[in-house]
Amino acid sequence: MNDKSIEYGLGKNYEDISSVNKSSIIKFLRRSGVCSRSQISKAMGLTQASISKIIAQLIEENIVYETGYITGEKGRRSIGVALNTRCKKVLGVRISRRSFAIGLFDLAGQMYESVSGQFTADTTLHDVIGRIRGTLNNYLEQYPEIASIGVAVPGPFNQRTSEIILTTSMATVDWNNTNLRVEFGNFPVPIAFSHDADAGALADWWFGSRVSELGTSLVHFLVGDGVGAGHVVDGELASVANFSRELGHISINVDGPQCLCGNRGCLEMYCSTFAFMKMVSDGLEQHPESSLARLINLTPRDVFSAAQADDPFAVGCVMQLGKYIGYGVVNIIYAYDPDIVIISNEMARGGKILLDQVRKVVSERMPAVIFHKVSIQLEDDWLMSDPVLFGAAAVAVGHCMENPVMLLGNNAGH
């Protein structure tokens, strides 16, 4: 017999198949809302007897509940079932270059409370990890129904190893080459890590306003202290082998200034928070008449407010920002062919002035037939408060959907 090993596909135990079916039903209910058992059976390709048995188990565990009679096909009335989005809580953790935030959420993305903290010049990585771990442990002690934790971090981020490779642009804490699985090990509930833009894309899809009605492919274009893109197709993250999509480190000026990543003319160096405020600060020297010249410690929100009040200099700055963001959107459309591009984070607060300029730039740089098939939007107002934190919660919820055993025990009513 040939001593070269023969690889066989692994079989599935009954328990494995049952878990897969439960996960599929839970995800279907998450996507579809109230459904009848017959509708689930048809969608899942399982017999009604199998569906009824699994639904009965999920109702017993308080993961699913009956909603009362609904009208189905041909006017037939049947008892509807829905996912109990309050049966469990999750924790979302947003780690950025200068701050962190932790929020308590239910499975529908409703945030119940949150805490946050800022990093200073003398904050060490050890300090940050300790503060975050301490806060997470306090939540876990207070809320036994917490099922999982999602952590969203800036990139470049290695999804396979859960390692932050490099933090650029205004970082006050050195996260370079930090392995998050090592730093956040030994929690009593599962923990999942994600690139911040990927997390934001999941939040847009699952918690945003009707985005799934506009298409099946969504790109979350995160523009803040850093710049990145997360891509979701039909509610699932588009897979990457190792590194998350670092749109901020594509060159828009091959002879431009060198970035900390080693590349030159990176998009992040033109439209990040730091780049935008440097452009404003440098320009103010020639525009003492601007209302911004009277302010100390300027922020992007100050500039956006001045632009909305028709300050000519501020309007010009926001339009220049929109031009650079537009370059990024052009690359997104050609690279990912999305139905929807959502501009998010701090720079998305530029409002209509910014969005109009972005759309103008994009329309000038591609055929009309391509431009008109893509919906370019700003982040929803309620997600704008902290889109990456909501994204971290979406990562945690998604982890629960894939592993329904995490939803068992200590469940709250609907």
Contacts in CASP RR format, 6 or more apart in sequence:
PFRMAT RR
TARGET T0000
AUTHOR 0000-0000-0000
METHOD contacts of the structure
MODEL  1
MNDKSIEYGLGKNYEDISSVNKSSIIKFLRRSGVCSRSQISKAMGLTQAS
ISKIIAQLIEENIVYETGYITGEKGRRSIGVALNTRCKKVLGVRISRRSF
AIGLFDLAGQMYESVSGQFTADTTLHDVIGRIRGTLNNYLEQYPEIASIG
VAVPGPFNQRTSEIILTTSMATVDWNNTNLRVEFGNFPVPIAFSHDADAG
ALADWWFGSRVSELGTSLVHFLVGDGVGAGHVVDGELASVANFSRELGHI
SINVDGPQCLCGNRGCLEMYCSTFAFMKMVSDGLEQHPESSLARLINLTP
RDVFSAAQADDPFAVGCVMQLGKYIGYGVVNIIYAYDPDIVIISNEMARG
GKILLDQVRKVVSERMPAVIFHKVSIQLEDDWLMSDPVLFGAAAVAVGHC
MENPVMLLGNNAGH
12 20 0 8 1.000
18 54 0 8 1.000
19 403 0 8 1.000
19 404 0 8 1.000
19 405 0 8 1.000
21 44 0 8 1.000
21 46 0 8 1.000
21 50 0 8 1.000
21 54 0 8 1.000
22 54 0 8 1.000
22 57 0 8 1.000
22 58 0 8 1.000
22 404 0 8 1.000
23 401 0 8 1.000
23 402 0 8 1.000
23 403 0 8 1.000
23 404 0 8 1.000
24 44 0 8 1.000
25 40 0 8 1.000
25 44 0 8 1.000
25 51 0 8 1.000
25 54 0 8 1.000
25 55 0 8 1.000
25 58 0 8 1.000
26 58 0 8 1.000
26 63 0 8 1.000
26 64 0 8 1.000
26 83 0 8 1.000
26 401 0 8 1.000
26 404 0 8 1.000
26 407 0 8 1.000
27 401 0 8 1.000
28 35 0 8 1.000
28 40 0 8 1.000
28 43 0 8 1.000
28 44 0 8 1.000
29 35 0 8 1.000
29 40 0 8 1.000
29 64 0 8 1.000
29 81 0 8 1.000
29 82 0 8 1.000
29 83 0 8 1.000
30 83 0 8 1.000
30 107 0 8 1.000
30 206 0 8 1.000
30 401 0 8 1.000
31 235 0 8 1.000
32 39 0 8 1.000
32 43 0 8 1.000
33 82 0 8 1.000
33 83 0 8 1.000
34 67 0 8 1.000
34 70 0 8 1.000
34 80 0 8 1.000
34 81 0 8 1.000
34 82 0 8 1.000
35 43 0 8 1.000
35 80 0 8 1.000
35 81 0 8 1.000
35 82 0 8 1.000
36 70 0 8 1.000
36 72 0 8 1.000
36 78 0 8 1.000
36 79 0 8 1.000
36 80 0 8 1.000
36 81 0 8 1.000
37 48 0 8 1.000
37 51 0 8 1.000
37 52 0 8 1.000
37 55 0 8 1.000
37 78 0 8 1.000
37 79 0 8 1.000
37 80 0 8 1.000
37 81 0 8 1.000
38 48 0 8 1.000
38 72 0 8 1.000
38 73 0 8 1.000
38 78 0 8 1.000
39 72 0 8 1.000
40 46 0 8 1.000
40 51 0 8 1.000
40 55 0 8 1.000
40 81 0 8 1.000
41 47 0 8 1.000
41 48 0 8 1.000
41 50 0 8 1.000
41 51 0 8 1.000
44 51 0 8 1.000
55 64 0 8 1.000
55 81 0 8 1.000
58 64 0 8 1.000
59 65 0 8 1.000
59 66 0 8 1.000
59 81 0 8 1.000
61 87 0 8 1.000
61 407 0 8 1.000
61 408 0 8 1.000
61 409 0 8 1.000
61 411 0 8 1.000
62 84 0 8 1.000
62 87 0 8 1.000
62 411 0 8 1.000
62 412 0 8 1.000
62 413 0 8 1.000
62 414 0 8 1.000
63 83 0 8 1.000
63 84 0 8 1.000
63 87 0 8 1.000
63 404 0 8 1.000
63 407 0 8 1.000
63 408 0 8 1.000
63 411 0 8 1.000
64 81 0 8 1.000
64 82 0 8 1.000
64 83 0 8 1.000
64 84 0 8 1.000
65 81 0 8 1.000
65 82 0 8 1.000
65 84 0 8 1.000
65 413 0 8 1.000
65 414 0 8 1.000
66 79 0 8 1.000
66 80 0 8 1.000
66 81 0 8 1.000
67 79 0 8 1.000
67 80 0 8 1.000
67 81 0 8 1.000
67 82 0 8 1.000
68 79 0 8 1.000
68 80 0 8 1.000
69 77 0 8 1.000
69 78 0 8 1.000
69 79 0 8 1.000
69 80 0 8 1.000
70 77 0 8 1.000
70 78 0 8 1.000
70 79 0 8 1.000
70 80 0 8 1.000
71 77 0 8 1.000
72 78 0 8 1.000
82 414 0 8 1.000
83 107 0 8 1.000
84 107 0 8 1.000
84 411 0 8 1.000
84 412 0 8 1.000
84 413 0 8 1.000
84 414 0 8 1.000
85 106 0 8 1.000
85 107 0 8 1.000
85 108 0 8 1.000
85 109 0 8 1.000
85 110 0 8 1.000
85 414 0 8 1.000
86 106 0 8 1.000
86 107 0 8 1.000
86 108 0 8 1.000
86 412 0 8 1.000
86 413 0 8 1.000
86 414 0 8 1.000
87 107 0 8 1.000
87 145 0 8 1.000
87 407 0 8 1.000
87 411 0 8 1.000
87 412 0 8 1.000
87 413 0 8 1.000
87 414 0 8 1.000
88 106 0 8 1.000
88 107 0 8 1.000
88 145 0 8 1.000
88 146 0 8 1.000
88 147 0 8 1.000
88 400 0 8 1.000
88 406 0 8 1.000
88 407 0 8 1.000
88 410 0 8 1.000
88 411 0 8 1.000
88 412 0 8 1.000
89 104 0 8 1.000
89 105 0 8 1.000
89 106 0 8 1.000
89 112 0 8 1.000
89 143 0 8 1.000
89 145 0 8 1.000
89 146 0 8 1.000
89 147 0 8 1.000
90 104 0 8 1.000
90 105 0 8 1.000
90 106 0 8 1.000
90 107 0 8 1.000
90 146 0 8 1.000
90 147 0 8 1.000
90 148 0 8 1.000
90 149 0 8 1.000
90 150 0 8 1.000
90 393 0 8 1.000
90 396 0 8 1.000
90 397 0 8 1.000
90 400 0 8 1.000
91 102 0 8 1.000
91 103 0 8 1.000
91 104 0 8 1.000
91 105 0 8 1.000
91 136 0 8 1.000
91 139 0 8 1.000
91 140 0 8 1.000
91 146 0 8 1.000
91 148 0 8 1.000
91 149 0 8 1.000
91 150 0 8 1.000
91 393 0 8 1.000
91 396 0 8 1.000
92 102 0 8 1.000
92 103 0 8 1.000
92 104 0 8 1.000
92 105 0 8 1.000
92 149 0 8 1.000
92 150 0 8 1.000
92 151 0 8 1.000
92 152 0 8 1.000
92 389 0 8 1.000
92 391 0 8 1.000
92 392 0 8 1.000
92 393 0 8 1.000
92 395 0 8 1.000
92 396 0 8 1.000
93 100 0 8 1.000
93 101 0 8 1.000
93 102 0 8 1.000
93 103 0 8 1.000
93 132 0 8 1.000
93 136 0 8 1.000
93 149 0 8 1.000
93 150 0 8 1.000
93 151 0 8 1.000
93 152 0 8 1.000
93 389 0 8 1.000
93 392 0 8 1.000
94 100 0 8 1.000
94 101 0 8 1.000
94 102 0 8 1.000
94 152 0 8 1.000
94 196 0 8 1.000
94 386 0 8 1.000
94 388 0 8 1.000
94 389 0 8 1.000
94 391 0 8 1.000
94 392 0 8 1.000
95 128 0 8 1.000
95 132 0 8 1.000
95 151 0 8 1.000
95 152 0 8 1.000
95 153 0 8 1.000
95 154 0 8 1.000
95 175 0 8 1.000
96 154 0 8 1.000
96 196 0 8 1.000
96 225 0 8 1.000
96 388 0 8 1.000
97 119 0 8 1.000
97 154 0 8 1.000
97 167 0 8 1.000
97 169 0 8 1.000
97 170 0 8 1.000
97 171 0 8 1.000
97 172 0 8 1.000
97 173 0 8 1.000
97 225 0 8 1.000
97 226 0 8 1.000
98 118 0 8 1.000
98 119 0 8 1.000
98 170 0 8 1.000
98 171 0 8 1.000
98 172 0 8 1.000
98 225 0 8 1.000
99 116 0 8 1.000
99 117 0 8 1.000
99 118 0 8 1.000
99 119 0 8 1.000
100 116 0 8 1.000
100 117 0 8 1.000
100 119 0 8 1.000
100 128 0 8 1.000
100 131 0 8 1.000
100 132 0 8 1.000
101 114 0 8 1.000
101 115 0 8 1.000
101 116 0 8 1.000
101 117 0 8 1.000
101 386 0 8 1.000
101 389 0 8 1.000
102 114 0 8 1.000
102 115 0 8 1.000
102 116 0 8 1.000
102 132 0 8 1.000
102 135 0 8 1.000
102 136 0 8 1.000
102 139 0 8 1.000
102 389 0 8 1.000
103 111 0 8 1.000
103 112 0 8 1.000
103 113 0 8 1.000
103 114 0 8 1.000
103 115 0 8 1.000
103 389 0 8 1.000
103 393 0 8 1.000
104 111 0 8 1.000
104 112 0 8 1.000
104 113 0 8 1.000
104 114 0 8 1.000
104 139 0 8 1.000
104 143 0 8 1.000
104 146 0 8 1.000
105 111 0 8 1.000
105 112 0 8 1.000
105 390 0 8 1.000
105 393 0 8 1.000
105 396 0 8 1.000
105 397 0 8 1.000
106 112 0 8 1.000
107 397 0 8 1.000
107 400 0 8 1.000
108 207 0 8 1.000
109 206 0 8 1.000
109 207 0 8 1.000
109 390 0 8 1.000
109 393 0 8 1.000
109 394 0 8 1.000
109 397 0 8 1.000
111 389 0 8 1.000
111 390 0 8 1.000
111 393 0 8 1.000
114 386 0 8 1.000
114 389 0 8 1.000
115 135 0 8 1.000
117 131 0 8 1.000
119 128 0 8 1.000
119 172 0 8 1.000
119 173 0 8 1.000
120 172 0 8 1.000
121 172 0 8 1.000
123 172 0 8 1.000
123 173 0 8 1.000
124 173 0 8 1.000
125 173 0 8 1.000
125 174 0 8 1.000
125 175 0 8 1.000
125 178 0 8 1.000
128 173 0 8 1.000
129 183 0 8 1.000
129 184 0 8 1.000
132 184 0 8 1.000
133 184 0 8 1.000
136 149 0 8 1.000
136 187 0 8 1.000
139 146 0 8 1.000
140 146 0 8 1.000
140 187 0 8 1.000
140 188 0 8 1.000
140 189 0 8 1.000
144 410 0 8 1.000
145 410 0 8 1.000
145 411 0 8 1.000
145 412 0 8 1.000
146 189 0 8 1.000
147 189 0 8 1.000
147 190 0 8 1.000
147 396 0 8 1.000
147 400 0 8 1.000
147 406 0 8 1.000
147 407 0 8 1.000
148 189 0 8 1.000
148 190 0 8 1.000
148 191 0 8 1.000
148 192 0 8 1.000
148 396 0 8 1.000
148 397 0 8 1.000
148 399 0 8 1.000
148 400 0 8 1.000
148 406 0 8 1.000
149 187 0 8 1.000
149 189 0 8 1.000
149 190 0 8 1.000
149 191 0 8 1.000
149 192 0 8 1.000
149 396 0 8 1.000
150 191 0 8 1.000
150 192 0 8 1.000
150 193 0 8 1.000
150 194 0 8 1.000
150 392 0 8 1.000
150 393 0 8 1.000
150 395 0 8 1.000
150 396 0 8 1.000
150 399 0 8 1.000
151 180 0 8 1.000
151 184 0 8 1.000
151 191 0 8 1.000
151 192 0 8 1.000
151 193 0 8 1.000
151 194 0 8 1.000
151 392 0 8 1.000
151 395 0 8 1.000
152 193 0 8 1.000
152 194 0 8 1.000
152 195 0 8 1.000
152 196 0 8 1.000
152 198 0 8 1.000
152 199 0 8 1.000
152 200 0 8 1.000
152 388 0 8 1.000
152 389 0 8 1.000
152 391 0 8 1.000
152 392 0 8 1.000
152 395 0 8 1.000
153 164 0 8 1.000
153 175 0 8 1.000
153 180 0 8 1.000
153 193 0 8 1.000
153 194 0 8 1.000
153 195 0 8 1.000
153 196 0 8 1.000
154 164 0 8 1.000
154 167 0 8 1.000
154 171 0 8 1.000
154 175 0 8 1.000
154 195 0 8 1.000
154 196 0 8 1.000
154 225 0 8 1.000
154 226 0 8 1.000
155 164 0 8 1.000
155 165 0 8 1.000
155 166 0 8 1.000
155 167 0 8 1.000
155 195 0 8 1.000
155 196 0 8 1.000
155 228 0 8 1.000
155 244 0 8 1.000
155 246 0 8 1.000
156 164 0 8 1.000
156 165 0 8 1.000
156 166 0 8 1.000
156 243 0 8 1.000
156 244 0 8 1.000
156 246 0 8 1.000
156 249 0 8 1.000
156 261 0 8 1.000
157 163 0 8 1.000
157 164 0 8 1.000
157 165 0 8 1.000
157 193 0 8 1.000
157 195 0 8 1.000
157 243 0 8 1.000
157 244 0 8 1.000
158 164 0 8 1.000
158 165 0 8 1.000
158 242 0 8 1.000
158 243 0 8 1.000
159 193 0 8 1.000
159 194 0 8 1.000
159 195 0 8 1.000
159 240 0 8 1.000
159 242 0 8 1.000
159 243 0 8 1.000
159 244 0 8 1.000
160 241 0 8 1.000
160 242 0 8 1.000
161 179 0 8 1.000
161 181 0 8 1.000
161 242 0 8 1.000
162 179 0 8 1.000
162 180 0 8 1.000
162 181 0 8 1.000
162 193 0 8 1.000
163 177 0 8 1.000
163 178 0 8 1.000
163 179 0 8 1.000
163 180 0 8 1.000
164 175 0 8 1.000
164 176 0 8 1.000
164 177 0 8 1.000
164 178 0 8 1.000
164 180 0 8 1.000
165 176 0 8 1.000
165 177 0 8 1.000
165 243 0 8 1.000
166 176 0 8 1.000
166 260 0 8 1.000
166 261 0 8 1.000
167 173 0 8 1.000
167 174 0 8 1.000
167 175 0 8 1.000
167 176 0 8 1.000
168 226 0 8 1.000
168 259 0 8 1.000
168 260 0 8 1.000
168 261 0 8 1.000
168 268 0 8 1.000
169 225 0 8 1.000
169 226 0 8 1.000
169 260 0 8 1.000
169 268 0 8 1.000
169 272 0 8 1.000
169 273 0 8 1.000
169 274 0 8 1.000
169 275 0 8 1.000
170 225 0 8 1.000
170 272 0 8 1.000
170 273 0 8 1.000
170 274 0 8 1.000
171 225 0 8 1.000
180 193 0 8 1.000
181 193 0 8 1.000
184 191 0 8 1.000
185 191 0 8 1.000
189 406 0 8 1.000
190 399 0 8 1.000
190 403 0 8 1.000
190 406 0 8 1.000
192 395 0 8 1.000
192 396 0 8 1.000
192 398 0 8 1.000
192 399 0 8 1.000
193 395 0 8 1.000
194 202 0 8 1.000
194 391 0 8 1.000
194 392 0 8 1.000
194 395 0 8 1.000
195 228 0 8 1.000
195 230 0 8 1.000
195 244 0 8 1.000
195 245 0 8 1.000
196 222 0 8 1.000
196 228 0 8 1.000
196 388 0 8 1.000
197 220 0 8 1.000
197 221 0 8 1.000
197 222 0 8 1.000
197 228 0 8 1.000
197 229 0 8 1.000
197 230 0 8 1.000
197 244 0 8 1.000
197 245 0 8 1.000
197 247 0 8 1.000
198 220 0 8 1.000
198 230 0 8 1.000
198 231 0 8 1.000
198 237 0 8 1.000
198 244 0 8 1.000
198 245 0 8 1.000
198 395 0 8 1.000
199 388 0 8 1.000
199 391 0 8 1.000
199 392 0 8 1.000
199 394 0 8 1.000
199 395 0 8 1.000
200 220 0 8 1.000
200 222 0 8 1.000
200 230 0 8 1.000
200 344 0 8 1.000
200 387 0 8 1.000
200 388 0 8 1.000
200 390 0 8 1.000
200 391 0 8 1.000
200 394 0 8 1.000
201 218 0 8 1.000
201 219 0 8 1.000
201 220 0 8 1.000
201 230 0 8 1.000
201 231 0 8 1.000
201 232 0 8 1.000
201 237 0 8 1.000
202 232 0 8 1.000
202 235 0 8 1.000
202 237 0 8 1.000
202 391 0 8 1.000
202 394 0 8 1.000
202 395 0 8 1.000
202 398 0 8 1.000
203 220 0 8 1.000
203 383 0 8 1.000
203 387 0 8 1.000
203 388 0 8 1.000
203 390 0 8 1.000
203 391 0 8 1.000
203 393 0 8 1.000
203 394 0 8 1.000
204 211 0 8 1.000
204 218 0 8 1.000
204 220 0 8 1.000
204 232 0 8 1.000
204 342 0 8 1.000
204 344 0 8 1.000
204 379 0 8 1.000
204 380 0 8 1.000
204 383 0 8 1.000
204 387 0 8 1.000
205 211 0 8 1.000
205 212 0 8 1.000
205 218 0 8 1.000
205 232 0 8 1.000
205 235 0 8 1.000
205 394 0 8 1.000
206 235 0 8 1.000
206 394 0 8 1.000
206 397 0 8 1.000
207 383 0 8 1.000
207 390 0 8 1.000
207 391 0 8 1.000
207 394 0 8 1.000
208 380 0 8 1.000
208 383 0 8 1.000
209 380 0 8 1.000
211 218 0 8 1.000
211 340 0 8 1.000
211 342 0 8 1.000
212 235 0 8 1.000
214 339 0 8 1.000
214 340 0 8 1.000
214 375 0 8 1.000
215 339 0 8 1.000
215 340 0 8 1.000
216 233 0 8 1.000
216 234 0 8 1.000
216 339 0 8 1.000
217 231 0 8 1.000
217 232 0 8 1.000
217 233 0 8 1.000
217 234 0 8 1.000
217 336 0 8 1.000
217 337 0 8 1.000
217 338 0 8 1.000
217 339 0 8 1.000
217 340 0 8 1.000
218 231 0 8 1.000
218 232 0 8 1.000
218 233 0 8 1.000
218 235 0 8 1.000
218 338 0 8 1.000
218 339 0 8 1.000
218 340 0 8 1.000
218 341 0 8 1.000
218 342 0 8 1.000
219 229 0 8 1.000
219 230 0 8 1.000
219 231 0 8 1.000
219 232 0 8 1.000
219 332 0 8 1.000
219 336 0 8 1.000
219 338 0 8 1.000
219 340 0 8 1.000
219 341 0 8 1.000
219 342 0 8 1.000
220 229 0 8 1.000
220 230 0 8 1.000
220 231 0 8 1.000
220 232 0 8 1.000
220 342 0 8 1.000
220 344 0 8 1.000
220 387 0 8 1.000
221 228 0 8 1.000
221 229 0 8 1.000
221 230 0 8 1.000
221 247 0 8 1.000
221 325 0 8 1.000
221 328 0 8 1.000
221 329 0 8 1.000
221 332 0 8 1.000
221 341 0 8 1.000
221 342 0 8 1.000
221 343 0 8 1.000
221 344 0 8 1.000
222 228 0 8 1.000
222 229 0 8 1.000
222 230 0 8 1.000
222 344 0 8 1.000
222 345 0 8 1.000
222 387 0 8 1.000
222 388 0 8 1.000
223 271 0 8 1.000
223 272 0 8 1.000
223 325 0 8 1.000
223 343 0 8 1.000
223 344 0 8 1.000
223 345 0 8 1.000
223 346 0 8 1.000
223 347 0 8 1.000
223 348 0 8 1.000
224 272 0 8 1.000
224 273 0 8 1.000
224 345 0 8 1.000
224 346 0 8 1.000
224 347 0 8 1.000
225 272 0 8 1.000
225 273 0 8 1.000
225 274 0 8 1.000
225 346 0 8 1.000
226 248 0 8 1.000
226 268 0 8 1.000
226 272 0 8 1.000
226 273 0 8 1.000
227 247 0 8 1.000
227 248 0 8 1.000
227 267 0 8 1.000
227 268 0 8 1.000
227 271 0 8 1.000
227 272 0 8 1.000
228 245 0 8 1.000
228 246 0 8 1.000
228 247 0 8 1.000
228 248 0 8 1.000
229 245 0 8 1.000
229 247 0 8 1.000
229 248 0 8 1.000
229 332 0 8 1.000
229 336 0 8 1.000
230 237 0 8 1.000
230 238 0 8 1.000
230 244 0 8 1.000
230 245 0 8 1.000
231 237 0 8 1.000
231 238 0 8 1.000
231 245 0 8 1.000
231 336 0 8 1.000
231 338 0 8 1.000
232 238 0 8 1.000
238 336 0 8 1.000
246 261 0 8 1.000
247 267 0 8 1.000
247 328 0 8 1.000
247 331 0 8 1.000
247 332 0 8 1.000
248 266 0 8 1.000
248 267 0 8 1.000
248 268 0 8 1.000
249 259 0 8 1.000
249 261 0 8 1.000
249 263 0 8 1.000
249 266 0 8 1.000
249 267 0 8 1.000
249 268 0 8 1.000
250 266 0 8 1.000
250 267 0 8 1.000
250 328 0 8 1.000
250 331 0 8 1.000
251 263 0 8 1.000
251 264 0 8 1.000
251 265 0 8 1.000
251 266 0 8 1.000
251 267 0 8 1.000
252 265 0 8 1.000
252 266 0 8 1.000
252 267 0 8 1.000
252 270 0 8 1.000
252 324 0 8 1.000
252 327 0 8 1.000
252 328 0 8 1.000
253 264 0 8 1.000
253 265 0 8 1.000
253 270 0 8 1.000
254 264 0 8 1.000
254 265 0 8 1.000
255 264 0 8 1.000
255 265 0 8 1.000
256 264 0 8 1.000
256 265 0 8 1.000
256 269 0 8 1.000
257 264 0 8 1.000
257 265 0 8 1.000
257 269 0 8 1.000
258 264 0 8 1.000
258 265 0 8 1.000
259 265 0 8 1.000
259 266 0 8 1.000
259 268 0 8 1.000
259 269 0 8 1.000
267 324 0 8 1.000
267 327 0 8 1.000
267 328 0 8 1.000
267 331 0 8 1.000
268 275 0 8 1.000
269 275 0 8 1.000
270 324 0 8 1.000
270 327 0 8 1.000
271 321 0 8 1.000
271 322 0 8 1.000
271 324 0 8 1.000
271 325 0 8 1.000
271 328 0 8 1.000
271 347 0 8 1.000
272 347 0 8 1.000
273 300 0 8 1.000
273 346 0 8 1.000
273 347 0 8 1.000
276 300 0 8 1.000
276 303 0 8 1.000
276 317 0 8 1.000
276 321 0 8 1.000
276 347 0 8 1.000
277 298 0 8 1.000
277 299 0 8 1.000
277 300 0 8 1.000
277 303 0 8 1.000
279 317 0 8 1.000
279 320 0 8 1.000
279 321 0 8 1.000
280 292 0 8 1.000
280 298 0 8 1.000
280 303 0 8 1.000
280 314 0 8 1.000
280 317 0 8 1.000
281 298 0 8 1.000
283 313 0 8 1.000
283 317 0 8 1.000
284 290 0 8 1.000
284 292 0 8 1.000
284 293 0 8 1.000
284 313 0 8 1.000
287 293 0 8 1.000
287 313 0 8 1.000
289 313 0 8 1.000
290 306 0 8 1.000
290 311 0 8 1.000
290 312 0 8 1.000
290 313 0 8 1.000
290 314 0 8 1.000
291 306 0 8 1.000
291 309 0 8 1.000
291 311 0 8 1.000
291 314 0 8 1.000
292 298 0 8 1.000
292 302 0 8 1.000
292 303 0 8 1.000
292 306 0 8 1.000
292 311 0 8 1.000
292 313 0 8 1.000
292 314 0 8 1.000
295 302 0 8 1.000
300 346 0 8 1.000
300 347 0 8 1.000
300 349 0 8 1.000
300 350 0 8 1.000
301 349 0 8 1.000
303 314 0 8 1.000
303 317 0 8 1.000
303 318 0 8 1.000
304 314 0 8 1.000
304 318 0 8 1.000
304 349 0 8 1.000
304 350 0 8 1.000
304 351 0 8 1.000
304 354 0 8 1.000
306 313 0 8 1.000
306 314 0 8 1.000
307 314 0 8 1.000
307 315 0 8 1.000
307 316 0 8 1.000
307 317 0 8 1.000
307 318 0 8 1.000
307 350 0 8 1.000
307 353 0 8 1.000
308 351 0 8 1.000
308 353 0 8 1.000
315 353 0 8 1.000
318 350 0 8 1.000
318 353 0 8 1.000
318 354 0 8 1.000
318 357 0 8 1.000
319 353 0 8 1.000
319 354 0 8 1.000
319 357 0 8 1.000
321 347 0 8 1.000
321 350 0 8 1.000
321 354 0 8 1.000
321 357 0 8 1.000
322 354 0 8 1.000
322 357 0 8 1.000
322 358 0 8 1.000
322 361 0 8 1.000
323 357 0 8 1.000
323 361 0 8 1.000
325 343 0 8 1.000
325 347 0 8 1.000
325 354 0 8 1.000
325 358 0 8 1.000
326 357 0 8 1.000
326 358 0 8 1.000
326 361 0 8 1.000
326 362 0 8 1.000
327 361 0 8 1.000
327 365 0 8 1.000
329 341 0 8 1.000
329 343 0 8 1.000
329 358 0 8 1.000
329 361 0 8 1.000
329 362 0 8 1.000
329 376 0 8 1.000
330 361 0 8 1.000
330 362 0 8 1.000
330 365 0 8 1.000
330 366 0 8 1.000
332 338 0 8 1.000
332 341 0 8 1.000
333 341 0 8 1.000
333 362 0 8 1.000
333 366 0 8 1.000
333 370 0 8 1.000
333 371 0 8 1.000
333 374 0 8 1.000
334 366 0 8 1.000
338 374 0 8 1.000
339 373 0 8 1.000
339 374 0 8 1.000
339 375 0 8 1.000
340 374 0 8 1.000
340 375 0 8 1.000
340 377 0 8 1.000
341 374 0 8 1.000
341 375 0 8 1.000
341 376 0 8 1.000
341 377 0 8 1.000
342 377 0 8 1.000
342 378 0 8 1.000
342 379 0 8 1.000
343 354 0 8 1.000
343 355 0 8 1.000
343 358 0 8 1.000
343 376 0 8 1.000
343 377 0 8 1.000
343 378 0 8 1.000
343 379 0 8 1.000
344 378 0 8 1.000
344 379 0 8 1.000
344 383 0 8 1.000
344 384 0 8 1.000
344 387 0 8 1.000
345 379 0 8 1.000
345 387 0 8 1.000
345 388 0 8 1.000
347 354 0 8 1.000
348 354 0 8 1.000
348 378 0 8 1.000
348 379 0 8 1.000
348 384 0 8 1.000
349 384 0 8 1.000
350 378 0 8 1.000
351 378 0 8 1.000
354 378 0 8 1.000
355 376 0 8 1.000
355 377 0 8 1.000
355 378 0 8 1.000
358 376 0 8 1.000
359 376 0 8 1.000
362 371 0 8 1.000
362 374 0 8 1.000
362 376 0 8 1.000
363 371 0 8 1.000
378 384 0 8 1.000
379 387 0 8 1.000
383 390 0 8 1.000
399 406 0 8 1.000
400 406 0 8 1.000
400 407 0 8 1.000
END
